Amino acid sequence: MPETQESSLQTPAPSPKKPAVPMEPDVDFLRSLSRVHGNTFKLCMQCGTCSVVCGLSPDRAPFPRKEMIWAQWGLKDRLLADADVWWCHQCNDCSTQCPRGAKPGDLLNTVRQEAVRHYSVPGFLGRWVGQRNLAVLLLLPAVLLALALLLRDPVWNAGEGILAYLDHEGFYANLFPHWLLIGFYTFFWGLAMIGGIAGAARYWRAMKAADQAAGGAAPSTGVVRSWVRTLKSILTHDRFSKCISQASRRTAHLGAFYGFGALFVVTIWAVVALYVINPMIPGHDRDIAYPFALLNPWKILANLGGIALIAGCVLAIVKRLGAKDDAPASSTFDWLFLWLLLIVGITGIGTEIFRYAAEPDGGKGLMYAAYSVYFIHLVAVFDLLVYLPYSKLAHVLYRTVAMVYAEHSGRNRKILQPGI
């Protein structure tokens, strides 16, 4: 019997199904978002306008549309493992164009804060710094520095033979010897960096697991190449150039970023000069190594960095204070970091001015004033560096990791249209 046309047709093989993504709403997380945003994110009707107007959103699975629905469903784990949350620079183009006033940019900012607390190692520090108790945050380093001063002489007497090599004269060294200050900050900042790297590693694993659960593509770019591309983007701040409604924020960010970077580099070099160059060149000219003369290139770079840091912070504060209703919301988390940066810059310049005014014969009044400003500066520097993995400054870690992962996984690879 001849086959009929119908019987000769083969049933097409079923297309492979993507693995199901588990959905476990977190009611407490949903309530916390509601407390912060007053339920504005629930106004989202998934029109997609936010994703269309965002100049940073990639072609595939663009944000922040999907993040808005995840937030409405209370999918905390999915949101916190989302690299796109950190791609957002809160320029607020999405919020200004939203027809329902759902404020996607502000929502993603809150999710980033929650991510810092969630991935922090140790976790209690993330929760503690996230509570933003300013009195406690300032009191802890003040107490630790005071204890270091009390232990200065006993430690020196116990290890004079060793510490004599590390001791150097200086105006502020009479209060905090270099060996004590360098040891103090190296210890606490080193612990903080270990915790920060561990938290960033947890975040990387979470992003990878979320992609695998959703049937994501295999990595398409090497990790080293991904790091190079990411660092180039960070150094140029090129993503800010794609923002429209808050384009001026790029100038403030560049000032603060390069000002802080310059001060950090000079600090590292000062330690190297103190304990490497000084012993190699006994009796050196002060223009060669630490302590730096006023016209030393390193001193000039430090002063320019301090001015750039202060200018960037002032621009950012003025911009936020004069913000309109459609501007990005500024949380206590944001303000605390901004004011802390400004205090570091101002007290840093202040310690230099007081030093030249007080030495050699400026009187005890100027000396006590100089030491007071210096102590405040040290407290602020502790808050900035040691709390780095747990504060607003943690975006230096998590945003960088998210951008590297996006490059590595091909997340931001453009989709070519037919014929292109």
Summary of the structure (lengths in Angstrom):
residues: 420
radius of gyration: 26.3
end to end distance: 50.6
largest distance: 117.2
contacts: 1248
relative contact order: 0.13
helix: 69%
strand: 0%
